[in-house]
């Protein structure tokens, strides 16, 4: 597509049909086989290759307290779980947090709030590495005073 056509498409003067040219049918067929994601679509876990290497993290976005079972099953298998409670009612979200706190206590893991209504559950054998730079000087690069 020429630069004039791109500019026209960006301004909305003509239809941009580039998406159709770059669509790859082989990619879509590979995803339908269910290789990467398993179980409930709200629960995502890495592929079998990552499972073999022990590099799995589950992400769960529950709709109700009924989805707490999926959180418990992942965590019991030793998988760190990120729980996103932003789509839940506050009362149900509190119940899920209470469940997760009991789960981590019972299995000697940890629970940490990552953001508002987002929590990270880590099993006992998992180390959390902080993003803070170790030994950063007080008058570092970003100190412009």
Rosetta blueprint (number, residue, H / E / L):
1 X L
2 X L
3 X H
4 X H
5 X H
6 X H
7 X H
8 X H
9 X H
10 X H
11 X H
12 X L
13 X L
14 X L
15 X L
16 X L
17 X L
18 X H
19 X H
20 X H
21 X H
22 X L
23 X L
24 X L
25 X H
26 X H
27 X H
28 X H
29 X H
30 X H
31 X H
32 X H
33 X L
34 X L
35 X L
36 X L
37 X L
38 X L
39 X L
40 X L
41 X L
42 X L
43 X E
44 X E
45 X L
46 X L
47 X L
48 X H
49 X H
50 X H
51 X H
52 X H
53 X H
54 X L
55 X L
56 X L
57 X E
58 X E
59 X E
60 X E
61 X L
62 X L
63 X L
64 X L
65 X H
66 X H
67 X H
68 X H
69 X H
70 X H
71 X H
72 X H
73 X H
74 X H
75 X H
76 X H
77 X L
78 X L
79 X L
80 X E
81 X E
82 X E
83 X E
84 X E
85 X L
86 X L
87 X L
88 X L
89 X L
90 X H
91 X H
92 X H
93 X H
94 X H
95 X H
96 X H
97 X H
98 X H
99 X H
100 X H
101 X H
102 X H
103 X H
104 X H
105 X H
106 X H
107 X L
108 X L
109 X L
110 X E
111 X E
112 X E
113 X E
114 X E
115 X E
116 X L
117 X L
118 X E
119 X E
120 X E
121 X E
122 X E
123 X L
124 X L
125 X L
126 X L
127 X L
128 X L
129 X L
130 X L
131 X L
132 X L
133 X L
134 X L
135 X L
136 X L
137 X L
138 X L
139 X L
140 X L
141 X L
142 X L
143 X L
144 X L
145 X L
